[in-house]
Amino acid sequence: MAAFSLLGGRVLIGNGLEEASVHCGDGLIASDSSARAIDARGYLVLPGLVDLHGDGFEHHLAPRKGAIKDLAGGLGAAHAEIAANGITTAVMAQFYSWEGGMRGPEFAAQVFDLLSTAGATYATDLIPQLRFEYLMRDDWAEVLELVRHHKIPYVAMNDHVPHDALRAGKKPPRLTGQALKAKRSPDTHWALLQQMHDGLSRARAEMAGFVHDIRAAGAVIASHDDPNATTRAFWADVGVEISEFPEAQDAAQAAIDAGTPVIMGAPNVLRGASHKGNVSALDLVEAGLCTALASDYHYPSLLRAAFIVGERIGLARAWELVSAGPARVLGRDDRGALDIGKRADMIVVHAETKMIEGVFAKGRPTYLTGDFAARLLAG
């Protein structure tokens, strides 16, 4: 489907919905078209969703413990879910962690190999993100090489070490289960956690150099779960330019004040609050302290969150949080709006049910269903 036009739909243009035609050719939004016309009356035509952080693909790659033999098939299943939920650019957030298993270094390398090869066969833009437990100080050189080798454009700095328990000299929660998952004895695992806890000051003292090297390799970098403004200030000082899921409003405020994008989770919007008791994404959105929403662990949440937020601040502003806003964070200015010359990334949503019936990534259909699919096939 190299060229086509969607006629009669209500199209998100500028600050609102207008009845208009959308023309596509050679994967881009075109000024006009003499090619095939598709009736879009009764539908909303909206820019495709740009998901800055999603790890919902994990259960497709390994549906059961140890069942990771068909990663390519798992990626196909993950892509089907991503496309069905209107996502045309998906950041695949893969851990590189001391937790082992699907979050261990070996599995991370397999996933990045997969995205470098099979990932390119899909119309949806599948972008790797490396979620690095940065207290793994001995792995910094390997992680930098991984970023360079796979041209990973996005790195998030994570710290899930249970510092409070270790600081108090207590056995960390879930120690035995984590140790078994990582194929370590509980004592060895505890010692590793203690080593990383003790190395916190050193890692932070050396972080600016590490960040510089990653940025020089072409990646943007996010901090993850900033608990307060002080922590956000640290990351800003060392050159980390994105705040991913800040836990408190003062952390988000500090980021926005410094011109740093803030990403919040769409599931938080659906719940009305964080599942961990952190700041509400809706509160940050309404306060102007959120740049983008991401699916986090649940792909369907992104579209639903956009419509929920749209009831508060208007659909155009809400859509900015799930399309053009995240596209700018990634440096992808070629998408996020249905403007002439941009990628033909768009979704067709039933105006009444708000269900997706068509998704196009770079002009290629990635998901079709319902009456819209029937109209397209009948033409």
NORZI-V661019 format. One record per residue. N is the residue number from 0. D_FIRST is the distance of its C-alpha to the first C-alpha in whole Angstrom. Layout:
N:D_FIRST + N:D_FIRST
//
This chain:
0:0 + 1:4 + 2:6 + 3:7 + 4:11 + 5:13 + 6:16 + 7:19 + 8:19 + 9:22 + 10:20 + 11:22 + 12:24 + 13:27 + 14:29 + 15:28 + 16:26 + 17:25 + 18:23 + 19:20 + 20:17 + 21:14 + 22:12 + 23:9 + 24:9 + 25:9 + 26:9 + 27:12 + 28:13 + 29:14 + 30:17 + 31:16 + 32:13 + 33:13 + 34:10 + 35:9 + 36:11 + 37:12 + 38:15 + 39:16 + 40:20 + 41:22 + 42:20 + 43:20 + 44:18 + 45:19 + 46:18 + 47:18 + 48:21 + 49:22 + 50:25 + 51:28 + 52:30 + 53:29 + 54:31 + 55:29 + 56:28 + 57:31 + 58:32 + 59:29 + 60:30 + 61:34 + 62:34 + 63:37 + 64:40 + 65:40 + 66:37 + 67:35 + 68:34 + 69:30 + 70:29 + 71:25 + 72:25 + 73:26 + 74:24 + 75:21 + 76:23 + 77:23 + 78:20 + 79:19 + 80:22 + 81:21 + 82:17 + 83:19 + 84:21 + 85:19 + 86:19 + 87:17 + 88:20 + 89:22 + 90:26 + 91:27 + 92:31 + 93:33 + 94:36 + 95:39 + 96:42 + 97:46 + 98:45 + 99:43 + 100:41 + 101:37 + 102:39 + 103:41 + 104:40 + 105:39 + 106:36 + 107:35 + 108:35 + 109:33 + 110:30 + 111:30 + 112:30 + 113:27 + 114:25 + 115:25 + 116:24 + 117:22 + 118:21 + 119:19 + 120:16 + 121:15 + 122:12 + 123:15 + 124:18 + 125:21 + 126:24 + 127:27 + 128:31 + 129:34 + 130:36 + 131:40 + 132:43 + 133:45 + 134:48 + 135:47 + 136:49 + 137:50 + 138:46 + 139:45 + 140:45 + 141:43 + 142:40 + 143:40 + 144:39 + 145:36 + 146:35 + 147:35 + 148:34 + 149:31 + 150:30 + 151:30 + 152:30 + 153:32 + 154:35 + 155:37 + 156:41 + 157:42 + 158:45 + 159:46 + 160:49 + 161:52 + 162:54 + 163:56 + 164:57 + 165:58 + 166:60 + 167:62 + 168:63 + 169:61 + 170:59 + 171:55 + 172:54 + 173:52 + 174:53 + 175:54 + 176:50 + 177:49 + 178:51 + 179:50 + 180:46 + 181:47 + 182:49 + 183:52 + 184:56 + 185:56 + 186:59 + 187:57 + 188:54 + 189:56 + 190:57 + 191:54 + 192:53 + 193:57 + 194:56 + 195:53 + 196:55 + 197:57 + 198:55 + 199:53 + 200:56 + 201:55 + 202:51 + 203:51 + 204:54 + 205:51 + 206:48 + 207:48 + 208:48 + 209:45 + 210:43 + 211:43 + 212:42 + 213:39 + 214:38 + 215:39 + 216:36 + 217:34 + 218:33 + 219:34 + 220:37 + 221:37 + 222:40 + 223:40 + 224:42 + 225:45 + 226:48 + 227:49 + 228:49 + 229:52 + 230:49 + 231:46 + 232:49 + 233:49 + 234:46 + 235:45 + 236:48 + 237:47 + 238:43 + 239:41 + 240:39 + 241:37 + 242:39 + 243:37 + 244:38 + 245:42 + 246:44 + 247:46 + 248:46 + 249:48 + 250:46 + 251:43 + 252:45 + 253:46 + 254:43 + 255:42 + 256:45 + 257:44 + 258:41 + 259:39 + 260:36 + 261:37 + 262:34 + 263:35 + 264:34 + 265:32 + 266:34 + 267:37 + 268:36 + 269:35 + 270:39 + 271:40 + 272:42 + 273:42 + 274:43 + 275:45 + 276:47 + 277:45 + 278:44 + 279:42 + 280:39 + 281:39 + 282:42 + 283:41 + 284:38 + 285:40 + 286:42 + 287:40 + 288:40 + 289:37 + 290:34 + 291:31 + 292:31 + 293:29 + 294:29 + 295:32 + 296:32 + 297:30 + 298:26 + 299:26 + 300:29 + 301:27 + 302:25 + 303:29 + 304:31 + 305:29 + 306:29 + 307:33 + 308:33 + 309:32 + 310:35 + 311:37 + 312:36 + 313:33 + 314:29 + 315:28 + 316:31 + 317:30 + 318:26 + 319:28 + 320:29 + 321:26 + 322:23 + 323:25 + 324:28 + 325:27 + 326:25 + 327:28 + 328:30 + 329:28 + 330:27 + 331:24 + 332:24 + 333:20 + 334:19 + 335:21 + 336:20 + 337:18 + 338:19 + 339:18 + 340:17 + 341:17 + 342:14 + 343:12 + 344:14 + 345:14 + 346:16 + 347:16 + 348:20 + 349:22 + 350:24 + 351:27 + 352:27 + 353:25 + 354:23 + 355:19 + 356:17 + 357:14 + 358:13 + 359:10 + 360:11 + 361:11 + 362:7 + 363:7 + 364:8 + 365:12 + 366:14 + 367:13 + 368:17 + 369:19 + 370:19 + 371:15 + 372:14 + 373:16 + 374:15 + 375:11 + 376:12 + 377:14 + 378:12
//
